[in-house]
Structures are given as C-alpha cells and as structure tokens.
C-alpha cells in the first residue's frame, strides 16, 4: 500500500478570483471549478504538475490572517519558481533561503491571507 499524494484545502472568499491568482501568479497550470445551483463557484482544484490544492468558498466574510503556513508545496527547482512568482509582484512574506530543517524555501501570502510555502529538499 502506498500514499499517492495529498490535497490541502483552503477557504477563499471568491473561488474564481483565487483560481486565477494561483494560475496567473503562482505557476499553476489550471484545474477544475465546480459551481453551486445558483452558478457561483463553490470549489476548485488548481493543479501544478503533481501538486493539487483545493479552493473552497468561505461562507463567512472573515479574511484569513494566518501567521502559520496553510500549505507547504514541494517543487523541483525552488529558485526558478521563486523568480517566476517574484516577477508577478506577489507578496513574499519570508524570503528564499536555506532552512535548518533541510529545505530551501520561501513563503507568499495569497489574497485571502493564507501563507503558502514553496520549497525543495537540500541535497
């Protein structure tokens, strides 16, 4: 028996806007969106190669103000990913650097206040 992956799910104020942010600013390639009976996007999955991230519509109006990661996503070349994301003007909360826990990573804040880290293990 093997684990095949994980899909963190975060709550967002506007699924369509968040989907566009992850696609256009964070190098996700697309995914799928599901709408409720009134036509409002209620859930989406954004895809970046083998990474899946669920975006669930938040029912309340309160924005997330996490100071801890909502997700840590591994990429094969964090330096290149960092440069691509930085070029889009996304807020980088913690800069790209080698960490004591054996990873090289950086952290962004998405429009809903979630801290999302991108990293890779250091050889």
C-alpha positions in Angstrom: 0.0 0.0 0.0 1.3 3.5 -0.9 0.3 7.0 -0.3 -0.3 8.8 -3.6 -0.3 12.4 -2.5 -2.3 15.0 -0.6 -4.5 17.9 -1.4 -4.6 20.7 1.1 -7.9 22.6 1.0 -8.1 26.2 1.9 -11.1 28.5 2.3 -11.2 31.5 0.0 -13.6 34.5 -0.5 -14.0 34.1 -4.2 -13.2 30.8 -5.8 -12.9 32.2 -9.4 -10.5 35.0 -8.3 -8.4 32.7 -6.2 -8.2 30.2 -9.1 -6.9 33.0 -11.4 -4.4 34.1 -8.8 -2.9 30.6 -8.4 -2.8 30.1 -12.2 -1.5 33.5 -13.2 0.8 34.3 -10.3 2.0 31.0 -8.8 2.6 28.9 -11.9 -0.3 26.5 -11.5 -1.4 25.2 -14.9 -5.2 25.1 -14.4 -7.6 22.6 -12.9 -11.4 22.4 -12.5 -14.1 24.5 -10.9 -17.5 23.4 -9.6 -20.5 25.7 -9.2 -23.5 25.6 -6.9 -27.1 25.6 -8.1 -27.0 29.5 -8.3 -24.0 29.4 -10.6 -21.5 30.6 -8.0 -18.1 28.8 -7.9 -18.1 26.9 -4.7 -15.0 24.7 -5.1 -12.0 24.4 -7.4 -8.8 22.3 -7.7 -5.8 24.0 -9.0 -3.0 21.8 -10.5 0.8 22.3 -10.7 2.2 19.1 -12.1 1.6 16.6 -9.2 0.5 19.3 -6.8 -3.2 19.7 -6.1 -4.7 22.5 -4.0 -8.4 22.7 -3.2 -10.1 26.1 -3.0 -13.3 26.0 -1.0 -15.6 29.0 -0.9 -15.7 30.6 2.5 -19.2 31.1 3.8 -18.4 33.9 6.2 -16.8 37.2 5.3 -13.8 37.0 7.6 -10.4 37.0 5.8 -7.7 34.6 7.0 -4.8 36.3 8.7 -2.6 33.3 9.4 0.9 33.6 10.6 1.5 29.9 10.0 1.5 28.0 6.7 -1.7 26.9 5.3 0.2 24.6 2.9 3.8 23.7 2.1 4.3 22.7 -1.6 7.4 21.0 -2.9 8.8 22.0 -6.3 11.8 20.6 -8.1 13.5 24.0 -8.6 12.5 26.5 -6.0 14.9 29.1 -7.2 13.3 29.2 -10.7 9.9 29.1 -9.2 10.7 32.0 -6.8 11.9 34.1 -9.7 8.8 33.5 -11.7 6.5 34.3 -8.8 8.5 37.3 -7.7 8.2 38.7 -11.3 4.4 38.8 -10.9 4.6 41.1 -7.8 3.1 38.6 -5.3 3.7 39.5 -1.7 6.7 37.4 -0.5 6.5 37.1 3.3 9.6 35.0 4.0 12.5 35.3 1.5 14.0 32.4 -0.3 16.7 30.8 1.9 18.1 27.5 3.2 16.4 26.4 6.4 17.7 24.5 9.4 15.2 21.7 8.7 16.9 20.7 5.4 14.8 22.6 2.9 15.3 25.7 0.7 12.0 27.6 0.6 10.1 30.9 0.6 6.6 31.9 1.6 3.9 34.0 -0.1 0.6 35.4 1.2 -2.3 34.9 -1.1 -5.2 37.4 -1.5 -7.2 35.6 1.2 -4.3 35.8 3.8 -3.1 32.3 3.5 0.6 31.7 3.9 1.8 29.2 1.2 5.4 28.0 1.2 7.2 26.6 -1.8 10.3 24.6 -1.2 12.6 21.8 -2.0 14.8 19.5 0.0 18.5 20.4 0.1 20.8 17.7 -1.2 
